[in-house]
Every structure is written in C-alpha cells, then in structure tokens.
Amino acid sequence: MAIPELDTFFFHSKDISRLAQIKNPDLKQFIRSDFDILLYFNSKNTFELNYIFGLSQSRFKISGPVDNLDADFILQDPKNKESDTFIEQLEKYLELIKPNKK
C-alpha cells in the first residue's frame, strides 16, 4: 500500500503548560482538525501524546497497544508490541473498511 506524502509539524512538551493549556497555535489547529482517521502509536505511553490524542476532534481514532486512551479502535498484540505488528494489523483492518470507489 503506497502512502502519500503528508504535511507534518512537530511539537514539544513545552507547548503544553503545567495546567494542560495548549500554547502552540499549530498544535491547537491540529487538535481542532476534523481528520477522518487519526493513528496513534507510541509504545512509551507519554502524557503529552495521550493528551493530544484525547483532545483531538478526529472522527475515528485508532491506537496501538497503550492503555487508557480515548480510542475508537485499538490494535493490540499482547505477544509483540512492536510497530511492525501495528502496521500489519492496521493495513488489514483499513482494507476491510475502505470505502468502495464508484
């Protein structure tokens, strides 16, 4: 499956205040964006990424093997929590739900 090149931006933990206020305007825009699907894979379970994932206005959120996330769909393999497994499972399920092109 070919993946198109996408626009990217980066944020730092300092972009979120101690009171959990978002200080970075690009990050605020990302959170407000109405993505069809938001993919989250972070094996370290960091607060900042979990927080942004939870605040996101995305329509359908998919996460990897991380507990306590606001995900609509969780891909988890208890034997092998690696990115290769996540990508393989993701491809499998996305093929199942992809819309028919007419």
C-alpha positions as CSV (number, residue, x, y, z in Angstrom):
1,M,0.0,0.0,0.0
2,A,1.5,3.3,-1.1
3,I,1.3,6.1,1.4
4,P,1.2,9.6,0.1
5,E,3.5,12.3,1.4
6,L,1.8,14.4,4.1
7,D,2.4,17.7,5.7
8,T,3.9,17.4,9.1
9,F,4.6,19.6,12.1
10,F,6.3,18.9,15.4
11,F,5.6,20.0,18.9
12,H,7.5,19.9,22.2
13,S,6.3,19.1,25.7
14,K,6.9,22.8,26.5
15,D,4.0,23.6,24.1
16,I,1.6,22.3,26.8
17,S,1.6,24.3,30.1
18,R,1.7,22.8,33.5
19,L,-2.1,23.5,33.7
20,A,-2.5,21.5,30.4
21,Q,-3.1,24.6,28.3
22,I,-2.0,24.3,24.7
23,K,0.4,27.2,23.8
24,N,1.4,26.2,20.3
25,P,-1.1,27.6,17.6
26,D,-0.2,24.8,15.2
27,L,-0.9,22.2,17.8
28,K,-4.3,23.9,18.6
29,Q,-5.1,23.8,14.9
30,F,-4.1,20.1,14.8
31,I,-6.4,19.3,17.7
32,R,-9.3,21.2,16.1
33,S,-8.8,19.5,12.7
34,D,-11.6,17.1,11.7
35,F,-9.5,14.2,10.3
36,D,-11.3,11.2,9.1
37,I,-8.8,8.9,10.9
38,L,-6.1,9.7,13.5
39,L,-3.5,7.0,14.0
40,Y,-1.6,6.8,17.3
41,F,1.3,4.5,18.0
42,N,3.5,5.3,21.0
43,S,4.9,2.4,23.0
44,K,6.2,4.7,25.7
45,N,2.7,6.0,26.8
46,T,3.7,9.7,27.3
47,F,1.3,12.2,28.8
48,E,1.6,14.8,26.1
49,L,0.8,12.4,23.2
50,N,-2.0,10.8,25.2
51,Y,-3.4,14.2,26.0
52,I,-3.3,15.5,22.4
53,F,-4.9,12.2,21.2
54,G,-7.7,12.6,23.7
55,L,-8.4,16.2,22.7
56,S,-8.3,15.6,19.0
57,Q,-11.6,16.2,17.1
58,S,-10.8,13.4,14.7
59,R,-13.8,11.3,13.6
60,F,-12.2,7.9,14.2
61,K,-9.2,7.3,16.4
62,I,-7.0,4.2,16.1
63,S,-4.3,3.4,18.7
64,G,-1.7,0.8,19.3
65,P,-1.1,-1.1,22.5
66,V,-1.5,1.7,25.0
67,D,-3.9,1.6,27.9
68,N,-6.5,4.2,28.9
69,L,-6.8,6.1,25.6
70,D,-9.8,7.7,24.1
71,A,-9.6,5.4,21.0
72,D,-12.4,4.1,18.9
73,F,-10.4,1.1,17.8
74,I,-7.3,-0.4,19.5
75,L,-4.9,-2.7,17.7
76,Q,-3.2,-4.8,20.2
77,D,-0.9,-7.9,20.1
78,P,0.0,-8.9,23.7
79,K,2.9,-11.1,22.5
80,N,4.6,-8.5,20.3
81,K,4.1,-4.8,21.0
82,E,6.2,-3.6,18.0
83,S,5.5,-1.1,15.3
84,D,5.7,-3.8,12.6
85,T,2.7,-5.7,14.1
86,F,0.8,-2.4,14.5
87,I,1.3,-1.6,10.8
88,E,0.4,-5.1,9.6
89,Q,-2.8,-5.1,11.6
90,L,-3.6,-1.5,10.6
91,E,-3.3,-2.4,6.9
92,K,-5.5,-5.5,7.4
93,Y,-8.3,-3.5,9.0
94,L,-8.1,-0.5,6.8
95,E,-8.5,-2.8,3.7
96,L,-11.7,-4.2,5.3
97,I,-13.2,-0.8,6.0
98,K,-12.1,1.2,2.9
99,P,-15.0,2.7,1.0
100,N,-16.0,1.4,-2.4
101,K,-15.0,3.7,-5.2
102,K,-17.7,4.1,-7.8
